[in-house]
Amino acid sequence: MASDTSGNPETKAAHHEDSDDDHDEAIPLGPQRSLKEQLEKDKDDESLRKWKEQLLGSVDINNIGETLDPEVKFLSVSIVSGDRPDMVLPIPENGKPHGLWFTLKEGSQYCLKFSFQVSNNIVSGLRYTNTVWKTGVKVYSTKDMIGTFSPQQEPYTHEMPEETAPSGFMARGSYTAKSKFVDDDQKCHLEINYTFDIRKDWA
């Protein structure tokens, strides 16, 4: 959720200035149908039925919804680092952790691991955006694709690429950040507004 803020923060912000915007042009995909409608529509076509079974895996037709919109519920975010045991961060219902959410050790290598459930329908093009500010100045922003997921009872886990926390006197201190999880239909499934610290050592 943080990245190297050494160097000129304005240069980094300019490089990513549009990456936290969710105004990508939507591609018309035709009429949207519930997952149950899609499965029943071609049930008499053997080849299509087998293709959908392969795509959806072990989806239980009796447990999927008839609504159009997929529901994505994020259960936790973990900070994974070889320097320490995994730091599991529960996600509040309102997306606003109270007080300091976590502390990163300067210069440490870490990655984020998300745990989430998908129900009702397929969620397409789920992506993660993250924007970080220090003393009111945007120092970092990124957008990463997570993927497309079919509904299932078991939670999914997704691990992001490894990052390196910034180091040095100027990098230490408190940061504010906003993370969002948005799909291809521009639906925001979760927005987290939080604060974190970078210090000489893990908390």
DOSE-666445 format. One record per residue: residue in three letters; x, z, y of N, C-alpha, C in turn. Coordinates in steps of 0.001 Angstrom, whole numbers, padded with zeros to 6 digits, always signed. Example, Ala and Ser with C-alpha at 12.3 -4.5 7.8 and 13.67 -1.06 7.14 Angstrom:
2
ala+013190+007800-005690+012300+007800-004500+013200+007800-003300
ser+012850+007080-002250+013670+007140-001060+012900+007870+000030
***
This chain:
203
met+000810+000000-001192+000000+000000+000000+000850+000000+001251
ala+002172+000001+001046+003084-000086+002176+004159-001065+001799
ser+004904-001543+002773+005988-002465+002492+007083-002208+003489
asp+008163-002963+003389+009326-002756+004230+008973-003002+005679
thr+009059-001947+006509+008743-002084+007929+010002-002129+008773
ser+011173-002311+008149+012400-002420+008922+012400-003746+009642
gly+013225-003836+010675+013260-005057+011470+012196-005022+012526
asn+011809-006194+012987+010843-006288+014069+009430-006254+013523
pro+008660-005168+013798+007291-005099+013267+006423-006239+013742
glu+006645-006714+014985+005815-007786+015515+006034-009069+014744
thr+007295-009298+014285+007573-010495+013499+006835-010441+012178
lys+006858-009251+011527+006148-009116+010258+004656-009285+010453
ala+004132-008700+011521+002701-008806+011758+002300-010244+012003
ala+003151-010984+012736+002832-012384+013021+002834-013208+011745
his+003774-012864+010836+003876-013626+009595+002619-013488+008756
his+001955-012312+008862+000780-012051+008030-000479-011934+008870
glu-000473-012436+010114-001525-012058+011044-002927-012392+010576
asp-003086-013394+009749-004432-013767+009322-004749-013302+007916
ser-003793-012603+007260-003978-012317+005848-005008-011242+005582
asp-005383-010450+006614-006393-009431+006364-007756-009874+006850
asp-007891-011130+007252-009192-011638+007660-009930-012160+006445
asp-011225-011982+006449-012040-012433+005313-012964-013562+005736
his-012413-014505+006511-013245-015587+007029-012918-016910+006353
asp-012466-016847+005105-012202-018088+004367-013492-018869+004241
glu-013388-020191+004338-014580-021018+004239-015138-020959+002820
ala-016417-020700+002718-017065-020643+001404-017297-022053+000884
ile-017008-022250-000390-017215-023541-001019-018596-023543-001665
pro-019458-024510-001337-020796-024535-001950-020695-024753-003450
leu-021265-023848-004228-021154-023911-005689-022486-024173-006367
gly-023502-024544-005589-024808-024781-006177-025602-023495-006251
pro-026829-023556-006776-027684-022372-006818-027089-021289-007711
gln-027125-020060-007218-026602-018938-007981-027645-018447-008977
arg-027196-018119-010205-028101-017636-011242-027571-016324-011790
ser-028482-015505-012284-028040-014279-012942-027303-014659-014222
leu-026490-013730-014704-025719-014008-015914-026638-014233-017110
lys-027741-013487-017172-028678-013660-018287-029285-015056-018255
glu-029627-015543-017055-030171-016900-016929-029148-017935-017379
gln-027870-017744-016997-026832-018699-017369-026649-018746-018878
leu-026705-017574-019531-026512-017550-020978-027693-018169-021723
glu-028904-017923-021220-030088-018431-021907-030333-019910-021625
lys-029825-020397-020500-030084-021775-020075-029567-022791-021102
asp-028389-022532-021638-027773-023500-022551-027659-022964-023973
lys-028574-022076-024368-028447-021456-025680-028601-022455-026827
asp-029249-023608-026545-029434-024606-027595-028285-025604-027683
asp-027371-025526-026729-026208-026421-026735-025046-025666-027384
glu-024712-026036-028622-023728-025293-029397-022367-025230-028716
ser-021893-026354-028162-020567-026377-027554-020516-025515-026291
leu-021582-025595-025481-021622-024774-024276-021737-023293-024630
arg-022514-022988-025648-022680-021595-026063-021347-021001-026505
lys-020578-021762-027294-019279-021273-027760-018297-021121-026602
trp-018364-022053-025647-017468-021961-024478-017776-020707-023667
lys-019063-020416-023472-019446-019231-022702-019089-017946-023448
glu-019223-017965-024769-018838-016796-025537-017344-016523-025405
gln-016552-017607-025389-015114-017458-025233-014782-016923-023836
leu-015497-017419-022830-015266-016995-021449-015647-015533-021245
leu-016790-015137-021808-017328-013807-021544-016855-012753-022531
gly-016258-013177-023633-015754-012199-024586-016885-011437-025239
ser-016784-010101-025223-017737-009258-025953-018852-008726-025064
val-019317-009524-024111-020412-009086-023256-021665-008862-024093
asp-022291-007703-023913-023538-007394-024620-024703-007919-023789
ile-025409-008923-024293-026493-009560-023550-027586-008550-023192
asn-027700-007478-023973-028744-006480-023714-028370-005502-022604
asn-027087-005495-022221-026643-004550-021206-026299-005208-019880
ile-026484-006515-019755-026183-007172-018493-027440-007216-017642
gly-027226-007305-016336-028356-007294-015421-028941-008670-015212
glu-030110-008700-014584-030746-009955-014228-030616-010220-012738
thr-029824-009396-012044-029596-009606-010613-028495-010646-010428
leu-028479-011267-009248-027499-012308-008970-026131-011729-008646
asp-026117-010608-007936-024855-010074-007432-024150-009214-008471
pro-022849-009455-008669-022082-008562-009546-021879-007215-008861
glu-021731-006186-009647-021429-004859-009116-020044-004461-009597
val-019167-004168-008664-017805-003753-008995-017627-002320-008499
lys-017340-001414-009409-017138-000014-009054-015691+000368-009333
phe-014961+000717-008276-013567+001126-008431-013512+002610-008774
leu-012781+002927-009838-012718+004293-010347-011519+005051-009801
ser-010378+004387-009712-009177+005058-009220-008124+004042-008825
val-007177+004517-008033-005968+003772-007708-004795+004643-008141
ser-003846+004051-008851-002660+004803-009277-001416+004203-008639
ile-000503+005083-008233+000803+004650-007752+001779+004858-008906
val+002342+003762-009389+003204+003780-010569+004644+003576-010139
ser+005511+004532-010482+006923+004452-010113+007767+005074-011210
gly+008934+004487-011452+009845+005056-012446+010436+006373-012012
asp+010289+006724-010734+010869+007959-010202+010049+009195-010547
arg+008791+009001-010956+007900+010152-011135+006725+009763-012020
pro+005949+010747-012514+004727+010411-013272+003744+009659-012376
asp+002853+008894-012999+001865+008135-012228+001046+009074-011329
met+000828+008636-010100+000043+009389-009144-001352+008769-009108
val-002352+009442-009708-003709+008914-009779-004503+009421-008582
leu-005055+008489-007806-005777+008827-006582-007265+008531-006781
pro-008097+009540-006924-009547+009309-007011-010054+008673-005713
ile-011080+007836-005833-011624+007138-004667-012949+007792-004266
pro-013032+008350-003056-014296+008951-002613-015399+007901-002510
glu-016652+008347-002638-017809+007448-002565-017840+006682-001242
asn-017483+007353-000140-017548+006703+001172-016294+005910+001516
gly-015299+005883+000602-014088+005125+000858-013195+005729+001916
lys-013380+007018+002208-012575+007673+003248-011981+008965+002700
pro-010808+008882+002078-010160+010102+001588-009936+011079+002740
his-010169+012351+002470-010018+013366+003509-008550+013729+003696
gly-008073+013631+004923-006696+014005+005222-005679+013028+004654
leu-004476+013532+004399-003388+012710+003864-003697+012332+002424
trp-003723+011018+002122-004107+010577+000774-002945+010649-000207
phe-001741+010260+000237-000576+010305-000640+000697+010226+000199
thr+001830+010493-000449+003144+010397+000181+004031+009513-000675
leu+004759+008607-000032+005730+007762-000717+007147+008232-000388
lys+008027+008152-001371+009435+008423-001136+010087+007187-000546
glu+010819+007357+000551+011447+006199+001193+012385+005484+000221
gly+012364+004155+000251+013232+003355-000599+012816+003273-002055
ser+011727+003938-002431+011312+003929-003838+010634+002616-004196
gln+010758+002240-005453+010061+001061-005970+008812+001533-006698
tyr+007703+000888-006396+006427+001320-006959+005470+000137-007023
cys+004390+000313-007741+003322-000681-007736+001986+000045-007816
leu+000933-000646-007437-000417-000098-007474-001133-000570-008730
lys-001904+000322-009333-002707-000033-010507-004146+000386-010239
phe-005059-000578-010299-006470-000325-010028-007242-000210-011339
ser-008208+000697-011363-009138+000812-012483-010544+000601-011945
phe-011299-000343-012560-012624-000656-012034-013534-001175-013140
gln-014840-001079-012897-015850-001576-013828-016644-002704-013180
val-017039-003680-013988-017850-004807-013521-019153-004816-014304
ser-020280-004943-013605-021582-005008-014265-022462-006057-013594
asn-023563-006385-014232-024612-007315-013765-024249-008786-013875
asn-023113-009198-013321-022783-010620-013285-021274-010785-013180
ile-020803-012013-013319-019376-012296-013184-018958-012153-011726
val-017856-011448-011472-017303-011391-010122-016164-012407-010065
ser-016259-013311-009108-015323-014434-009022-014369-014257-007849
gly-013084-014472-008123-012081-014479-007064-011927-013144-006349
leu-011953-012058-007097-011773-010741-006482-010352-010632-005938
arg-010227-010257-004681-008907-010146-004073-008776-008844-003287
tyr-007528-008455-003095-007178-007195-002430-006467-007504-001125
thr-006948-006928-000029-006250-007061+001251-005855-005673+001726
asn-004704-005587+002367-004201-004302+002830-003525-004485+004185
thr-003884-003639+005145-003298-003674+006481-002821-002274+006838
val-001609-002191+007386-000986-000902+007681-000579-000856+009150
trp-000853+000300+009771-000465+000526+011168+000397+001780+011270
lys+001318+001774+012234+002082+002986+012577+002032+003142+014088
thr+001581+004299+014527+001381+004587+015952+000589+003472+016645
gly-000439+002976+015958-001327+001991+016541-000843+000560+016498
val+000344+000308+015960+000910-001049+015881+000838-001540+014438
lys+000261-002727+014237+000201-003287+012884+001597-003673+012429
val+002029-003087+011312+003384-003339+010822+003403-004143+009528
tyr+002257-004272+008877+002256-004973+007600+000837-005346+007212
ser+000667-006519+006629-000616-006885+006039-000376-007890+004926
thr-001244-007843+003931-001084-008726+002786-002431-009020+002160
lys-002489-010079+001370-003680-010436+000609-003227-010891-000770
asp-003772-010285-001810-003370-010603-003180-004596-010851-004047
met-004509-011870-004900-005600-012181-005821-005548-011238-007020
ile-006707-010699-007394-006815-009870-008594-007351-010714-009744
gly-008447-011488-009499-008918-012403-010538-010426-012447-010655
thr-010897-013087-011723-012316-013235-012037-012618-012450-013305
phe-013722-011681-013286-013996-010761-014387-015468-010811-014775
ser-015718-010783-016083-017089-010729-016585-017504-009267-016757
pro-018815-008989-016778-019265-007605-016939-018950-007067-018334
gln-018545-005807-018366-018307-005131-019633-018367-003628-019405
gln-018590-002884-020479-018718-001438-020358-017373-000764-020148
glu-016321-001297-020765-015001-000702-020619-014389-001065-019268
pro-013711-000129-018591-013081-000433-017298-011936-001433-017453
tyr-011736-002236-016430-010563-003096-016330-009447-002322-015625
thr-008204-002692-015922-007066-002203-015138-006266-003409-014674
his-005778-003343-013453-004993-004446-012907-003812-003859-012148
glu-002615-004308-012473-001402-003810-011831-000868-004856-010863
met-000596-004428-009640-000106-005331-008605+001410-005501-008717
pro+001986-006523-008058+003440-006706-008075+004157-005496-007469
glu+005379-005293-007910+006170-004154-007434+006533-004317-005955
glu+006518-003205-005242+006903-003170-003842+007997-002127-003651
thr+008669-002184-002503+009689-001203-002154+009302-000530-000850
ala+009215+000790-000861+008879+001525+000354+010027+001404+001350
pro+009713+001287+002633+010783+001204+003636+011582+002497+003691
ser+012770+002440+004222+013620+003629+004299+014295+003698+005659
gly+014839+004853+005943+015518+005057+007220+014691+005909+008167
phe+015342+006410+009203+014701+007325+010142+013458+006724+010773
met+013522+005444+011144+012392+004807+011819+011205+004579+010879
ala+011478+004492+009591+010399+004226+008632+009630+005485+008274
arg+010252+006646+008406+009580+007889+008019+008471+008225+008998
gly+007456+008911+008490+006366+009316+009366+005016+009003+008760
ser+003992+009072+009598+002615+008877+009159+002127+007467+009466
tyr+001301+006935+008581+000738+005602+008714-000776+005678+008492
thr-001497+004738+009073-002911+004549+008754-003050+003180+008103
ala-004036+003040+007235-004178+001783+006494-005636+001527+006163
lys-005920+000254+005901-007245-000177+005445-007071-001155+004300
ser-007658-000820+003155-007633-001705+001991-009048-002175+001696
lys-009188-003464+001343-010503-004021+001034-010426-004843-000239
phe-011544-004854-000976-011677-005654-002189-012871-006587-001980
val-012588-007886-001857-013593-008880-001473-013592-010004-002506
asp-014789-010569-002805-014853-011664-003766-015053-013012-003070
asp-015214-014059-003867-015347-015420-003326-016596-015594-002470
asp-017596-014756-002670-018826-014832-001878-018734-014000-000606
gln-017505-013531-000307-017253-012713+000885-017936-011348+000808
lys-018311-010927-000392-018894-009599-000544-017778-008573-000679
cys-017822-007542+000167-016833-006469+000113-017337-005401-000854
his-016619-005199-001948-017023-004225-002953-016502-002827-002644
leu-015437-002744-001863-014909-001436-001476-014002-001602-000270
glu-014127-000691+000679-013191-000600+001806-012699+000838+001868
ile-011379+001021+001860-010789+002354+001931-009997+002474+003229
asn-010312+003465+004023-009558+003782+005234-008848+005113+005003
tyr-007534+005122+005137-006783+006299+004735-005493+006453+005542
thr-004847+007611+005363-003538+007864+005959-002555+008218+004839
phe-001299+007872+005039-000248+008244+004095+001046+008468+004859
asp+001983+009160+004200+003285+009446+004798+004394+008773+004005
ile+005477+008452+004687+006741+008090+004022+007741+009179+004389
arg+008304+009803+003356+009222+010925+003568+010487+010727+002756
lys+011422+011673+002879+012685+011590+002152+012488+011726+000651
asp+011433+012413+000250+011172+012600-001181+009669+012598-001429
trp+009299+012482-002721+007894+012546-003089+007323+013912-002715
ala+006067+013967-002420+005436+015256-002088+005390+016139-003321
***
